[in-house]
Amino acid sequence: MIIAKRYEMVPLDDIVAYARNARKHSKEQIMQIRASFREFGVLSPCLVDEKYNLIAGHGRLEAARAEGLTEINCVVVEGLTDAQRKAFIIADNRLALNAGWDEELLALEFGELKDLGFDLELTGFDVASKEKAATLMGRDYKDMQAAITPQYAVRRLTPTECALLQGFPPDWCAYLETPAPDEEEISFWMEVFETYRLAAGKSSKPKSRRQIVKWLRNPHSDSAEYKMWGNGVALPCVCFVLGGIVRNAEQ
């Protein structure tokens, strides 16, 4: 079994891209890789053989050139035959596509990242994918995994449906944003988040001013709304109980 053990910083001009690489990278994807470089750094190395023929990382190489880099981190693989190198170029691209996603865990991750003020576009998911993962997921209309009858299926409720079932209007969580928060509001919410962090014994870092401002401008997330409805009480039930208390007190 071949195990790559050699790691080098290789000048971009020395790397030879595979001319017959069947995996194509759009301009949009290259822009996404470039944005990833700027946010996280160049973390994933390219894969080359002893002669610096590129085996994996064609998109990263193109993005690195577009960013004006002169060298890139590479893992050097020794001992592959020409047939193995050709096959691995295909397999490396294809095997990743065969993996799936745990939609519920993905939604939780998106929700927490959004709460932290992180730009979700940097994950490589488009807006439609993020909205799907954060609401109905892949287990709603098209994946009827919990069918009761051939005509019906169980799916996750949307946040709006949760609001309506608990007696609240559908726009209860709309219009929460503050487009231009002032210093008093920013300071107030920084204190709120820090008080909660200390009270809950959170080991995470305090929220920065930038995170608070970004959150105030766009505070809503489906995951937070799900938590609110899950921890809340249905309004009709509250009205019924309180109404009964009032009637009993008036007798």
N, C-alpha and C positions, 0 to 999 in steps of 0.2 A: 504494500500500500504506500503510495506517494504522500508524504506530508510536507507541505511547503514550510520552510524554516528561514528563508532568506527575505529580508525586508530592506528596501532601498528607497531613497529619494532619487527619482529618475527625471532627467530633463525631458520636457515634453517633445522636443525635437528628435530625441532618440527613440521614441515610442512609435512603432509601426502599427497603425490600425488595420484590422482585418478587412480587406476590400470586399469580401463576400459576406460580411455580417448581415444576416437576414433580419435582425431586430433593428427596427428603425426608430429614431427619436425625433419627435416633432419639435418645432421651435418653442412651443409652449412648454414642453417637458424640459428642454434645456434651460429655459428661464426658471423653471421650478427647481432644478438642480442648482443653478447659480444662487437662487434665493436661499436654498438650504446651506450652501457653502458659507454665505454671509452670516447666517444665523448660528449655525452649529460648528462651522469650520469644515475642513476636508477630512472627514473621519474614516470613511470607507476606502481602503486602498484599491487601486487597479490591480489586475492580475496579468502578469507578462511571463513569457518564457525566457530562456537564457539569452536570446538575441533581442529581447525587448519587443517581440511581437505581441501585440495586445490580445489577451484571451478574454478578459471580462473587464467592463468599465468603459465602454465606448462613449456612453452618455456623459460620464464623469470627465473623460478626457476632453470631449468637445466643450463642456461647460468650463473646465479649467482654462482652456485656450481663450474662450470668450471673456473670462474674468481677468485675463492678462497674466496668469501665473506662468512661471517658467519651468517649474518642476512639480511633480506630484508623487505622493507616497504609493509604492508598489510592493506587492508580494511577488517574488520571483519563483516560478515553478520550474523545477528541473526534472528531466526524465520522461516527459510526455512524448509519445510518438505523434507523427503528423495526424494520424487517424484519431487518436485520443484528443488532440488539441481541437480539431474540427468538431468532433462530437460534443466536447465539453462546452464550446462556445454556444452551441444550440441548447444543450441540456441546462446550462446555467440560466439561460433566459426562460426556458420553458418550465422548469421545475418550480420556479417561484410563482408562476401563474397557476399552478395546480393547488396551491394552498388556499384555504378559505379564511373567513373572518368570524369570530364570535361577535355577532351583532350587538348583543346586550353589553358585553364588556367594552366594545368599541364605543358605544353610546355613552357609557360612563366616563371613559377616557376623554371623549370630546367635550362632555359637559364640564368636567373638572378643568380641562385646559381653557375652555371658554371662561369659566369663573375666575381663572388666574390671569385672564387678559391676554392669553397667547393667541397669536395669529394662526388660525386653523388651516389657512391655505398652505402653510409651510409643511403640513403633513402629507401633501400631495393629493388630498381628496378635494373634489370640487364641491361647490355649494350644495348641489342636489344630493350628493352622496352623504354629506354631513347632516343635512336636514333629515334624510331618510334614517340614518343611523340614530339620530337624536330623538326621533318620534316613533313611527310605527315599526321600524326595523324591517328585517327581511322575513319576519314571521307574521305578516298581516294578511293581505288579500291573496298574494300569489303563492305563499308557502303555507297551505292549510294543514298544518301538522297536528292540530288538535280538533279535528272535525267531529261534530256531534252527529250530523246526518250528512248525506251527500250535498244538501243544499246550504248548510251552515258550517261555520268554522269559528274557532276562538282566536281572537287577536288582542293585542295590546290596545288599550284606550289611548286616544290622543289627549294632550293636556286640556284642550278645549272641552272634550267630552267629560273629562274628570270635573271640570268646573261646572258644567251644566248638571251633572248628576248630583253635585253637592249643593245645588241651588244658587250658584253664582252666574252672573252674565258671562257670555263668551269672551268679552274683552276685559275681563277682570285684571289680567296681567299685562294689558297693553298700555302704552304711553307712560312707561316707567322711567324712560331715559331723561337725562338732564344734558342737553346739547352743550351748554357752556357752564359747568359747575364753578361756583365761586370758592374762594379760599375757606370760608366758614363751613361750607358743605363738605369740602374735601377733608378738612381737619376733623370734622365730626365723624365721618365714615372711617377714616384711618383709626380713630380712637375706638370705634365700635368693633372693627375687625381685630384690632390688637387686643382688646378686652376679651373678645371671644377666644382668640388664639391662646391667651394665657389661661383663661378659665377652663378651656377644653384640654389643656396640656399638649397642644399641638407642637410638634418638633419642627414644623416648617418655618421658613423665614417670615418676618413681618411683611405685609404687603407694602410695596413701594408707592410713592405718590403717583407715578405713571400708571401703575395697575389700577389704583383707585379711580383715577380720572377716566381711564378706558372703560372700567366697569360702570361708572355713573353714566357715561354716554351710551352704553349698551348693556344694561344690567340683566336683561332677560336671557335665560337658557331653559331649554325644555327639561333638562335634568333637575334644575332647581325647582321648576314648577311641579314636576312629578313629586319631588320630596315634600313640597308644601302641601299638595293635596293628600299625599299619603299620611302626613303627620297631622292633618287638619280634621275638622269635624263637619259633617254635612249641615249646611245652614238650616234646612227644614227640620232636622232633628233638634238643633239648638232652639229654634223657635217653638217647637212643640214642648220641649222640656221647660223652657223658661215661661211659656204661656201657661203650662200647668201649675208652675210655682206661683205665678201671679194670681191665677184663679183661686188656688187654695188659700193664698194669703188674704184675698178679698172676702172669703166666706166667714 
